[in-house]
Amino acid sequence: MPFSVLRHIRLTVKTKIWMTVTSIVLLFSFFVLFYLPAIQGKTLLNNFNKDVQNQANTVALGVKIAMTEQNFQGVQIAMDFVKKDPLLRFVSLIQIDTVWDANHATYQTIKNVFKTYPDQKKIDMAVVSDNSMVVKHADFDTPTMKGEILLAFSTKEIIESRRQIRATSLFFSFLVFSIGMLIGFGLARSISVPILKLRDAATKVGRGDLTQRVSNKSRDEIGELGIVFNKMVTDLATARQELENSTSELIIEKKKSDDLLEGLKQTLADLKATQEQLIRQEKLASLGQLTKGLVDRLLNPLSYINNFAAVSNELLHESQELLAADKYTADEHVHQEVASLFALIESNIEKIKEHGASLTRIVRSMDKLLQNRSELFIESDINYFVEAQVITYKNELEENYRSIPLKFIQGPNLKRFSVKILPAEMSLVLVSMLNNAMYALHEKSLKDLHFHPKLTVETQYGDNYVAIIIRDNGIGISEGEKKQLFSPFFTTKPTSKGTGLGLFLSQDIVKTHKGTISVDTQPDAYTTFTIQLPLSNSPEMV
């Protein structure tokens, strides 16, 4: 029949159900009757072949061990391993010899039966597996002998198992076919009639008639489908009315949403502008505080410079007048006054130099504070870094500090204790801390001739951090000074020696490393600065 004709044949639901059920039952029957027994038989035979091969390998291994140890009784024991199996046909130990010709150019392999069980059974060494038995070979090689185990097992259990599988498959195939036919008949009757009713009602609903309903008293999926269909039609009718009522409301809501969105965009723009303004104001406030401190610190040394410069100028005029008077009178008293004036001038000039140097240090510290810093963090071994900085600092010590001992105490040197740092900035921090400690020790040494200064730099490790501890037994810091210690332009040193920016700058650098800096001190006893930095694998640095 042409294929185009087949396409125009109309098949009812009942016919399709019958065809489907019949096809499934036939396929399942074919599977149970033919395919399943074939697969099971093949699996049984494969498993039996593997089992026979494993037993042959076991016997060959036992023979190899016994022959290697020259234990001929062990050879018998190895072959006895399979003698008790009722399916055993025979097991043979075959010796393989290699015979060369007179010129030793070619050779041939000769196989001889060395031992067999049953003892009187004649063995064909070329025997192969067939339907009645399975034959397996297992080679072995020892220094005294080369050979193989030839093992044969009967397949009568496999044949019997196949027969039973075929009988069982035939019974189940007939049973499945009968049940399938009964199920097909019931399905065709219970499905086709309700579906046809549902089809007609759906056609009318599709044309716009939302008054259609279907009645079905069955409690299966077909009945549920009818209930769902009726509910769907009711919901469609309700939804149609609600849709018409909601259309106008949606238009109004859309207009409101557009207005609200526009307002939110404007609010977001205002918030961004306010945030930028707050940031600018905060920066300006910080800059104002910094500038005020700078002015306060610069005015003092500049005042000294101006005052001493004015006094020096007056003294210079007096000296000139005295020198002019000395041309007419050789009074020794006048010369003494001139010498005294010049000494005062020299002293004033020294003070001008001293305070000028102080001003220079302040300006340079300000320059370090305001200059852009590197953003390239380098993963470093903190022990190696601190030790290198201590050695460099020792080599560059001022002469009056060289008598003070400086010791580095190293923490455990483990690879997991690495820290990401800005090397140049951290070097500034360590130098600033060491300078403060050296100054405190030197000042205490001048007051107490029996004082023994001590300065240590130590590294310690916690779970997620490394600590750099700088400890000295110098003059210490009072409680009042401790509260302002990290404020800009605050210093415990004389104006000519301190700038008040070292600790402020150090704290800023440590914060850049997501670390902390703290101080523990007791006046005239000790001072300990502790810098904590997060390790490279800690949550703060990830």
Secondary structure, DSSP 4 states (H G I P E B T S, - for coil): --HHHHHT----HHHHHHHHHHHHHHHHHHIIIIIHHHHHHHHHHHHHHHHHHHHHHHHHHHHHHHHHTT-HHHHHHHHHTTTT-TTEEEEEEEEEEEEE-TTSS-EEEEEEEEEEESTT----TT----SSEEEEEEEEE-SS-EEEEEEEEE-HHHHHHHHHHHHHHHHHHHHHHHHHHHHHHHHHHHHHHHHHHHHHHHHHHHTT-TT--------SHHHHHHHHHHHHHHHHHHHHHHHHHHHHHHHHHHHHHHHHHHHHHHHHHHHHHHHHHHHHHHHHHHHHHHHHHHHHHHHHHHHHHHHHHHHHHHHHHHHHHHHHHTTT---HHHHHHHHHHHHHHHHHHHHHHHHHHHHHHHHHHHHHHHSPPP---EEEEHHHHHHHHHHHHHHT--GGGTTS-EEEE-----TT-EEEE-HHHHHHHHHHHHHHHHHHHHHHHHH-TT----EEEEEEE-SSEEEEEEEE-SS---HHHHHTTTSTT--SS-TTT--S-HHHHHHHHHHHTT-EEEEEEETTTEEEEEEEEE-TTSTTT-
